[in-house]
Structure formats: C-alpha cells, structure tokens
Amino acid sequence: MNVLETLRMAWEAIRANKVRSSLTLLGMVIGVFAIITSVTAVRVIEVYFEESINILGSSTFAVTRLPGIRINDSSARYRNRPNITYEQVQRLIRSLQAPVTVSVLEDFAGPHPLRYEDRETAEGDLFLLGTDEHFLGNYSYEIGQGRFLTAQDVHYGRSVGVIGAEIAEELFPNETPLGKLVTFDGRRIQIVGVLSEKGSLLGFSQDRRVLVPISYAFATYGGPQRNIANISFRAATMAQIPAAMDEVVSRMRVIRKVPPGDPNNFEVESNDQFKDFFDAFTGSLTIGGAGIGLIALLAAGIGIMNIMLVSVTERTREIGIRKSIGARRRDILRQFLLEAFFLCQLGGLVGIALGALVGNLVAVYFEISAAIPWDWAVGGVVLVTIIALVFGGYPAYTAAKLDPIESLRYE
C-alpha cells in the first residue's frame, strides 16, 4: 500500500468519526495555538523593542529620581527621595571630567490643548516639556523643519518652541508652522521647528510634544528647585559609558550628600537595564504560554491515542482481511502511524496559522511590525510529529499484532 492510499484511508477514518476527530483536533489546535500565540506576541514585542532600542537615545544613560520601571512597588525609599534640582544638575555638569553631553527634560504643564487662531489640538493630551539645546542627540530625535532650540534660547529664556510632527499636521495641514504664534495654557509661544516623525511607543505617541527652553519654563511655571524628571548623559561611544556612569554616580552622591555605605537616592538607567527587564518579562510570558500549550498537547495526545484505539477496535475485521490477503505487520503499523501523523499535522498546522494570526494582533493594536516565529513554527511541527509517534505508536502496534484468524471472526 502506498503512502497516498494510506493517507486517503486516514482521511476517510477521520470523516467517519467526525465528532471524535473534531474534539481530538480541537485539543491539538488549542495546544499549538497557545504556544504559537504567546511566542508570536512576544516576538512582535521583541522586534519592536529592537527597532526602537534607543529608548533613552544612542550611547546614553539617564539619572532620575524614581525608577523608570516599577511593578507594585510604592516603597518609602522612593517616595521620600529628595528632588533632583536644576541647581544640582548644573553643579554636576561643572564637576564632570568625562566627555559626555548632558541634557535635561521635565514636564511643566498639561494636559492642555495647543491653539492656533481658530484651531486647536485634541483636549487633554499635550504637555509642555522644558529642555535644552542637547535634546535631539540625547533623546534620539531629529529635526524635520526649521531649527531646534539653541543655547541662546535657553540662556535668555525665549518663548520659542518646537512641536511634534503630529501636532504640526493637526494644526497646520496646509501651511508651514514655522514662525507662527500658538497658545498653550494661555501663554504664547513662537514655533521655530518641527520634530521628525518618531512614531508611538507601546501605544503612546512620541509626536505630540511641545518643547520649550527649560529656562522659559522655569520663569513661567516655577523655579529651578522643582524636580528634574530626567537627566540624559550621552557619550561619544558605547565603550565610554561605564566610566562615565561611575563618575556620574560618585559626583551625584557627593552633590546629594549621600552618606558612605547608604544606597543611592537616585536611579541610573540605561538601555541595557530596560532590555534586561524586558527579556525577563517576555521570557516569563513565553514559558507560561508554552507550558499551557504543552499541557493541552498532552491532553490532545491522549485523545489521539483514544480515538486510534477505538479505530483499531472498529476496524478489527478489516485488519484481518488485509492480513489474510498478504498485508504485513509493518504495513498495518505504517497505516495507523500515518493516520495519527495526519491527524496531528492537520491540528498542528491549523494551530500554527491561528496562533500566528492572533499573536500578530498585538502588532496591529500597537501599529508596529508584524513577526512570525518560524523557529517555533518548525518546532511545533516537530512536536506534533513526536506526539503522533508516541501516542499513535501504541494503537498502531496493537493493530499490527492482531491475529488475522481471530480478527476475521470479530463481530
């Protein structure tokens, strides 16, 4: 008997027992689906993270008062930390010997709409951010139109601003925003530049920003004793970061009067730390999804063995007839193994297709690049093949060793 004939008989056996076959296939589909869905979703996020790895900017690290990532941690050691003031930042810049570029970023007001004549942005989604002339390089942005803030703008506290690409498109669809006077929170700002499109970060747009000189923001919304949310340090190369980071930590401890032996009352964060946290998080998701999928596949394997044993019982007389006309044990064994293989591969392929489709809904939701985990898809095919051999082997062996005389007498 050739393989095509065996596969045809396998298909007929599945069609003859639609309910049992459907339930068995469902278990296989769910198992593979759970694995591929979780892995695909994680792979989509990994691809996105790799595409936007410079979350803090290229060759940079940051100093903040509070950790950038906290999960269910409202410890008093964070709440009671003193502010990082602009005066402390200036002292740090004056004392540093490492060749780094320093930039600050702090949100001062919002959410408020930005207005131009009779047009305004959506209510409640814009914040006014104070920064300096080094923002572009330190935070991995580019200027699209006009210019960015200059050292003179910061020194004199000029009421000029740079807006994100999305804001420019919303307020100035048919004209240039350069030189226009806009109103934010009742204060007039002259637009001198527009940032290049940056895209979104996990659903949050990075193109809806209003950037002004931090000196202007201090004069308008409060003095330099308020907290500076983020201080970015950019080295010329990645190799210079460790030494620069060590110097920044030691200088900050002195400036903030941290006693020897006490932990830092500030955070130092880099892209590598975000990556380590992300890897641990996605690794847990992958293990959890794979574990659930393996349990479902185990149940599906037991179901396949059950349906195959029932099939052997129902086809005992058929097996006896085939043996009486010359079929060998290995022919019977191969037929039932191929039936199990066919059943598993069908369920596995459906599960892989559905898993990849549903997993990429993450990409659709966050408007990021799709991904297909080909390695896990191949692994899924191998896994269901192993399940076919393991759980289909016993029914196949049982059918192969049936006595032809006793089988012909079976009613």
Backbone hydrogen bonds, N-H to C=O, Kabsch-Sander energy under -0.5 kcal/mol:
donor,donor_aa,acceptor,acceptor_aa,energy
6,T,2,N,-2.0
7,L,3,V,-2.8
8,R,4,L,-2.3
9,M,5,E,-2.3
10,A,6,T,-2.2
11,W,7,L,-2.5
12,E,8,R,-2.2
13,A,9,M,-2.2
14,I,10,A,-2.1
15,R,11,W,-2.5
16,A,12,E,-2.0
17,N,13,A,-0.8
17,N,14,I,-0.7
18,K,15,R,-0.7
21,S,17,N,-2.8
22,S,18,K,-2.6
23,L,19,V,-2.4
24,T,20,R,-2.3
25,L,21,S,-3.0
26,L,22,S,-2.4
27,G,23,L,-1.9
28,M,24,T,-1.9
29,V,25,L,-3.1
30,I,26,L,-2.8
31,G,27,G,-2.1
32,V,28,M,-2.4
33,F,29,V,-3.0
34,A,30,I,-2.7
35,I,31,G,-1.6
36,I,32,V,-2.9
37,T,33,F,-2.8
38,S,34,A,-1.7
39,V,35,I,-2.3
40,T,36,I,-2.8
41,A,37,T,-2.6
42,V,38,S,-2.2
43,R,39,V,-2.8
44,V,40,T,-2.6
45,I,41,A,-1.9
46,E,42,V,-2.5
47,V,43,R,-2.7
48,Y,44,V,-2.3
49,F,45,I,-2.7
50,E,46,E,-2.5
51,E,47,V,-2.2
52,S,48,Y,-1.7
53,I,50,E,-1.0
55,I,53,I,-2.2
60,T,57,G,-0.9
61,F,233,F,-1.8
62,A,269,E,-3.2
63,V,231,I,-2.5
64,T,267,E,-2.1
72,N,70,R,-0.6
78,Y,75,S,-1.6
79,R,75,S,-1.7
80,N,76,A,-2.6
81,R,78,Y,-1.3
85,T,83,N,-0.8
86,Y,224,P,-2.2
87,E,224,P,-0.6
89,V,85,T,-1.9
90,Q,86,Y,-2.4
91,R,87,E,-2.1
92,L,88,Q,-2.3
93,I,89,V,-2.5
94,R,90,Q,-2.1
95,S,91,R,-1.5
96,L,92,L,-1.5
100,V,98,A,-2.1
101,T,234,R,-2.5
103,S,232,S,-2.3
105,L,230,N,-2.0
106,E,130,G,-1.8
108,F,128,L,-3.3
109,A,128,L,-0.9
112,H,126,L,-1.8
115,R,183,T,-2.6
116,Y,119,R,-3.1
119,R,116,Y,-2.7
121,T,114,L,-1.9
125,D,122,A,-0.8
128,L,109,A,-3.1
129,L,127,F,-0.6
129,L,210,V,-3.0
130,G,106,E,-3.4
131,T,212,V,-2.2
135,F,132,D,-1.4
138,N,134,H,-1.9
139,Y,135,F,-2.5
141,Y,136,L,-2.3
144,G,194,V,-3.2
145,Q,194,V,-2.0
147,R,192,V,-2.3
154,V,150,T,-1.9
155,H,151,A,-2.7
156,Y,152,Q,-2.7
157,G,153,D,-0.8
158,R,153,D,-1.8
160,V,158,R,-1.7
161,G,190,Q,-2.5
162,V,211,L,-2.4
163,I,193,G,-1.9
164,G,209,R,-1.5
166,E,207,D,-0.8
167,I,207,D,-1.2
168,A,164,G,-2.1
169,E,165,A,-2.2
170,E,166,E,-1.8
171,L,167,I,-2.8
172,F,168,A,-2.4
175,E,172,F,-0.5
179,G,191,I,-3.4
180,K,177,P,-1.9
182,V,180,K,-0.6
182,V,189,I,-3.0
183,T,115,R,-2.5
184,F,187,R,-2.9
185,D,113,P,-0.6
187,R,184,F,-1.9
189,I,182,V,-2.8
190,Q,159,S,-2.3
191,I,180,K,-2.8
191,I,189,I,-0.5
192,V,161,G,-2.7
193,G,161,G,-1.0
194,V,145,Q,-2.3
195,L,163,I,-2.7
196,S,142,E,-3.2
201,L,204,F,-3.0
202,L,200,S,-0.6
204,F,201,L,-1.4
205,S,203,G,-0.6
206,Q,199,G,-2.2
210,V,127,F,-1.2
211,L,162,V,-3.1
211,L,209,R,-0.5
212,V,129,L,-2.5
214,I,131,T,-2.7
217,A,213,P,-2.0
218,F,214,I,-2.4
219,A,215,S,-2.2
220,T,216,Y,-1.7
221,Y,217,A,-3.2
222,G,218,F,-2.0
226,R,223,G,-1.5
228,I,84,I,-2.7
229,A,227,N,-0.6
230,N,105,L,-1.8
231,I,63,V,-2.0
232,S,103,S,-3.3
232,S,230,N,-0.5
233,F,61,F,-3.0
234,R,101,T,-2.7
235,A,59,S,-2.5
235,A,233,F,-0.5
236,A,99,P,-0.6
240,Q,237,T,-0.9
241,I,238,M,-1.2
244,A,240,Q,-2.1
245,M,241,I,-3.1
246,D,242,P,-2.3
247,E,243,A,-2.2
248,V,244,A,-2.5
249,V,245,M,-2.4
250,S,246,D,-2.2
251,R,247,E,-2.7
252,M,248,V,-2.7
253,R,249,V,-2.1
254,V,250,S,-1.6
255,I,251,R,-2.7
256,R,252,M,-2.7
257,K,254,V,-1.0
258,V,253,R,-2.8
262,D,259,P,-1.9
267,E,64,T,-3.5
269,E,62,A,-2.8
271,N,60,T,-0.6
274,F,270,S,-1.7
275,K,271,N,-2.6
276,D,272,D,-2.6
277,F,273,Q,-2.3
278,F,274,F,-2.7
279,D,275,K,-3.0
280,A,276,D,-2.1
281,F,277,F,-2.3
282,T,278,F,-3.1
283,G,279,D,-2.3
284,S,280,A,-1.8
285,L,281,F,-1.9
286,T,282,T,-2.5
287,I,283,G,-2.5
288,G,284,S,-2.7
289,G,285,L,-2.7
290,A,286,T,-2.7
291,G,287,I,-2.6
292,I,288,G,-2.3
293,G,289,G,-2.3
294,L,290,A,-2.5
295,I,291,G,-2.0
296,A,292,I,-2.2
297,L,293,G,-2.5
298,L,294,L,-2.3
299,A,295,I,-2.1
300,A,296,A,-2.3
301,G,297,L,-2.7
302,I,298,L,-2.1
303,G,299,A,-2.0
304,I,300,A,-2.5
305,M,301,G,-2.3
306,N,302,I,-2.2
307,I,303,G,-2.6
308,M,304,I,-2.2
309,L,305,M,-2.2
310,V,306,N,-2.3
311,S,307,I,-2.1
312,V,308,M,-2.3
313,T,309,L,-2.2
314,E,310,V,-2.6
315,R,311,S,-1.7
316,T,313,T,-1.1
319,I,315,R,-2.5
320,G,316,T,-2.3
321,I,317,R,-2.4
322,R,318,E,-2.4
323,K,319,I,-2.4
324,S,320,G,-2.2
325,I,321,I,-1.1
326,G,323,K,-1.4
327,A,322,R,-2.6
331,D,328,R,-0.5
332,I,328,R,-1.9
333,L,329,R,-3.1
334,R,330,R,-2.5
335,Q,331,D,-2.1
336,F,332,I,-2.1
337,L,333,L,-2.2
338,L,334,R,-2.5
339,E,335,Q,-1.8
340,A,336,F,-2.2
341,F,337,L,-2.8
342,F,338,L,-2.9
343,L,339,E,-2.3
344,C,340,A,-2.5
345,Q,341,F,-2.9
346,L,342,F,-2.2
347,G,343,L,-2.0
348,G,344,C,-3.0
349,L,345,Q,-2.8
350,V,346,L,-1.9
351,G,347,G,-2.4
352,I,348,G,-2.5
353,A,349,L,-2.4
354,L,350,V,-2.6
355,G,351,G,-2.6
356,A,352,I,-2.6
357,L,353,A,-2.0
358,V,354,L,-2.9
359,G,355,G,-2.7
360,N,356,A,-1.5
361,L,358,V,-1.6
362,V,359,G,-1.2
364,V,360,N,-1.8
365,Y,361,L,-2.8
366,F,362,V,-2.4
367,E,363,A,-0.7
368,I,363,A,-2.3
374,W,372,I,-2.0
377,A,373,P,-2.4
378,V,374,W,-2.7
379,G,375,D,-2.3
380,G,376,W,-2.4
381,V,377,A,-1.9
382,V,378,V,-2.4
383,L,379,G,-2.6
384,V,380,G,-2.5
385,T,381,V,-1.7
386,I,382,V,-2.2
387,I,383,L,-2.3
388,A,384,V,-2.2
389,L,385,T,-2.1
390,V,386,I,-3.0
391,F,387,I,-2.8
392,G,387,I,-0.6
392,G,388,A,-1.4
393,G,389,L,-0.7
394,Y,390,V,-0.7
396,A,392,G,-1.9
397,Y,393,G,-2.7
398,T,394,Y,-2.7
399,A,395,P,-2.3
400,A,396,A,-2.3
401,K,397,Y,-1.7
402,L,399,A,-1.0
407,S,403,D,-2.3
408,L,404,P,-2.1
409,R,405,I,-1.2
410,Y,406,E,-0.6
410,Y,407,S,-0.9
